[in-house]
Amino acid sequence: MEENSKIKLGISVGDLNGIGCEVALKTFEDSRMLDFCTPIFFASSKSIAIQKKVINSEINFNSIQKIEEASDGKIHVLNVWQEEPNIEFGKATEEVGAHAIKSLRAATEALKNGDIDVLVTAPINKNNIQSKDFDFPGHTDFLAAELEGESLMFMVTDDLKIGLLTDHLPVKDVADAINPILIRTKVRTIEKSLQTDFGVRRPKVALLGINPHSGDNGTIGKEDDEVLKPIIKEMSDAGHLVFGPYAADSFFGSDGYKKFDAILAAYHDQGLIPFKTISFGNGVNYTAGLSKVRTSPDHGTAYEIAGQGKADFSSFKEAVFTAIRIFKNRQANIELTANQLQKQRVRR
């Protein structure tokens, strides 16, 4: 990235029959957003023009064939496809599902190659994206396979950050999936993200119990006593600020979460229900632990209001700003580390 250039922010457009394009376009109707980044939609000019017309957006965009053509101060649409899908707002069709994946694959490739600096993904439908060439449950799993690192689904706001030990996994399989290696890996990933991406020097992390009341000393399951507690003690003894397991039912209602920099939930709904209850509309889904930065809004396709101009774009806007902040924090950390290494060499 050149010193004076804006951050190139890629946008995969998600399900064209949902609200993804609407919230993205609304975000950039405020021209001041271009002071922070150069947005590039991975779609086609015609598809974006259709979306723009439906929501009566007056946004102007520049149609490009190569990312190198993108210039600061403008909104760009990179033409990923020639054929145009039939857009039917509110319907989950295979056609728009296939185009959602075309957008995602093109944007991810650009991210891997360094052609864009960060990626913000608009919502997809997990059913209509499935094909013989794409069998991932969602964005997180796909990006984990494409990018280097240990991925962590991390739901974040300024005041609340919740990571998941397991994400898109049936509840019946959760307990068997949680083991010492997984716990150590996720705790270290969340700690590193807090330090590098959010500037927390000594992260303090709470783990939620697997079973109700954290197993009640084995009365309601033994996993908390036999799996979670020994690893928490081991990591605590090694100097990690890791605490728990806490009973999930009372942890958030009592404001216990405010004492920690992040919470690690055992499974999807255990973490996302309280997160979305407390932070809906302001939350961001961040894939932590990877070599590149990807965020998304904390909501889905919202078919029931798609094409009506009613969608709230707050979460998408937050996803944009969060991606930019994390990218800048990572750059600052790289510079700081390089400076420290240089000082050490000089001393020698």
Residue pairs with C-beta under 8 A, 6 or more apart in sequence:
1 7
1 8
1 117
1 331
5 38
5 72
6 34
6 35
6 36
6 37
6 38
6 72
7 36
7 37
7 38
7 117
7 118
7 324
7 327
7 328
8 37
8 38
8 40
8 67
8 70
8 115
8 116
8 117
8 118
9 37
9 38
9 39
9 40
9 116
9 117
9 118
9 119
9 120
9 320
9 323
9 324
10 40
10 42
10 107
10 110
10 111
10 116
10 118
10 119
10 120
11 24
11 39
11 40
11 41
11 42
11 107
11 119
11 120
11 121
11 122
12 42
12 100
12 103
12 104
12 106
12 107
12 108
12 119
12 120
12 121
12 122
13 20
13 21
13 24
13 41
13 42
13 43
13 47
13 48
13 100
13 103
13 122
14 20
14 21
14 100
14 103
14 121
14 122
14 123
14 124
14 301
15 92
15 96
15 97
15 100
15 122
15 123
15 124
15 125
15 128
15 301
16 43
16 47
16 51
16 85
16 87
16 96
16 99
16 100
17 87
17 88
17 89
17 90
17 91
17 92
17 93
17 96
17 301
17 303
17 306
17 307
18 89
18 122
18 123
18 125
18 300
18 301
18 302
18 303
18 306
19 123
19 299
19 301
19 302
19 305
19 306
19 311
20 122
20 123
20 124
20 301
21 41
21 43
21 47
21 48
21 51
21 122
22 51
22 54
22 55
22 306
22 307
22 309
22 311
22 313
23 122
23 297
23 311
23 312
23 313
23 315
23 316
24 41
24 120
24 122
24 313
24 316
25 48
25 51
25 52
25 55
25 57
25 59
26 55
26 57
26 311
26 313
26 316
27 33
27 313
27 316
27 317
27 320
28 34
28 39
28 59
28 75
29 57
29 58
29 59
33 39
33 317
33 320
34 72
34 73
34 74
34 75
36 320
36 321
36 324
37 118
37 320
37 324
38 70
38 71
38 72
38 73
38 74
38 76
39 75
39 76
40 64
40 67
40 70
40 76
40 77
40 78
40 110
40 116
41 48
41 61
41 75
41 76
41 77
41 78
42 78
42 80
42 103
42 104
42 106
42 107
42 110
43 77
43 78
43 79
43 80
43 81
43 99
43 103
44 77
44 79
44 80
44 81
44 82
44 84
45 61
45 63
45 77
45 79
46 84
47 81
47 84
47 85
47 87
47 99
48 61
48 77
50 87
51 57
51 87
52 59
54 89
54 307
54 309
55 307
55 309
56 309
59 75
60 74
60 75
61 74
61 75
61 76
61 77
62 69
62 70
62 71
62 74
62 75
62 76
62 77
63 76
63 77
63 79
64 70
64 76
64 77
64 78
64 79
65 78
65 79
66 78
67 78
67 110
67 115
67 116
69 76
70 76
70 78
78 106
80 102
80 103
80 106
81 99
81 102
85 93
85 95
85 96
85 98
85 99
86 93
86 95
86 96
87 96
88 96
89 303
89 306
89 307
89 308
90 303
90 304
90 306
90 307
91 303
92 125
92 127
92 128
92 301
92 303
93 128
94 128
96 128
97 124
97 125
97 127
97 128
97 129
97 130
97 131
98 129
98 131
100 124
100 125
100 128
100 129
101 129
101 131
101 133
101 134
104 121
104 124
104 139
104 142
107 116
107 119
107 121
108 119
108 142
108 143
108 146
108 147
110 116
111 118
111 119
111 147
111 292
111 294
112 146
112 147
112 292
117 293
117 327
118 292
118 293
118 294
118 295
118 323
118 324
118 326
118 327
119 292
119 293
119 294
119 295
119 323
120 294
120 295
120 296
120 316
120 319
120 320
120 323
121 139
121 294
121 295
121 296
122 296
122 297
122 316
123 296
123 297
123 299
123 300
123 301
123 302
124 138
124 139
124 301
125 300
125 301
126 137
126 138
126 168
134 142
136 142
136 145
137 168
138 168
139 287
139 294
139 296
140 151
140 153
140 167
140 168
140 287
141 151
141 167
141 168
143 151
143 287
143 290
143 294
144 151
144 287
144 290
147 290
147 291
147 292
148 290
148 291
149 289
149 290
149 291
150 185
150 186
150 188
150 189
150 289
151 189
151 287
151 288
151 289
151 290
152 163
152 164
152 186
152 189
152 190
152 193
152 287
152 288
152 289
153 163
153 164
153 167
153 285
153 287
153 288
154 161
154 162
154 163
154 164
154 190
154 193
154 262
154 285
154 286
154 287
154 288
155 161
155 162
155 163
155 271
155 272
155 275
155 279
155 283
155 284
155 285
155 286
155 298
156 162
156 198
156 283
156 284
156 286
156 322
157 279
157 282
157 283
157 284
157 318
159 258
160 257
160 263
160 275
160 278
160 279
160 283
161 194
161 198
161 261
161 262
161 263
162 262
162 263
162 264
162 265
162 271
162 272
162 274
162 275
163 186
163 189
163 190
163 262
163 263
163 264
163 265
163 271
163 288
164 186
164 264
164 265
164 267
164 268
164 271
164 272
165 177
165 178
165 182
165 183
165 186
165 264
165 265
165 266
165 267
166 173
166 174
166 177
166 178
166 182
166 266
166 267
166 268
167 267
167 268
168 268
169 177
169 267
169 268
171 267
171 269
174 210
174 266
174 267
175 210
175 211
175 221
175 223
178 210
178 223
178 227
178 228
178 266
179 227
180 227
180 230
180 231
183 207
183 227
183 228
183 231
184 231
184 235
186 264
187 205
187 207
187 235
187 240
187 242
187 264
189 288
189 289
190 203
190 205
190 262
190 264
190 288
191 203
191 205
191 240
192 289
193 288
193 289
194 200
194 203
194 205
194 261
194 262
195 201
195 203
196 329
196 330
196 333
197 286
197 288
197 326
197 329
197 330
198 261
198 326
198 329
199 329
200 261
202 241
203 241
203 261
203 262
204 241
204 243
204 259
204 260
204 261
204 262
205 240
205 241
205 242
205 243
205 260
205 261
205 262
205 263
205 264
206 243
206 244
206 246
206 251
206 256
206 257
206 259
206 260
206 262
206 263
206 264
207 228
207 232
207 242
207 243
207 244
207 245
207 246
207 263
207 264
207 266
208 244
208 245
208 246
208 247
208 248
208 251
208 263
208 264
208 265
208 266
208 270
208 271
209 215
209 224
209 228
209 244
209 245
209 246
209 247
209 248
209 266
210 221
210 223
210 224
210 227
210 228
210 245
210 266
210 267
211 220
211 221
211 223
211 224
212 220
212 247
212 249
213 220
213 247
213 249
214 224
214 228
214 244
214 245
214 246
214 247
215 221
215 222
215 223
215 224
215 225
217 225
218 225
224 245
228 244
228 245
229 245
232 242
232 243
232 244
232 245
235 242
236 242
236 243
243 260
246 256
248 265
248 266
248 270
248 274
250 256
251 257
251 263
251 274
252 274
252 277
252 278
257 263
257 274
263 271
265 271
265 272
275 283
275 298
276 283
276 298
279 298
280 298
280 299
280 315
281 298
281 312
281 314
281 315
282 314
282 315
282 318
283 297
283 298
283 315
283 318
284 295
284 296
284 297
284 298
284 315
284 318
284 319
284 322
285 295
285 296
285 297
285 298
285 319
286 293
286 294
286 295
286 322
286 326
287 294
287 295
293 323
293 326
293 327
293 330
294 323
295 319
295 320
295 322
295 323
295 326
296 319
297 315
297 316
297 318
297 319
298 315
299 315
302 311
305 311
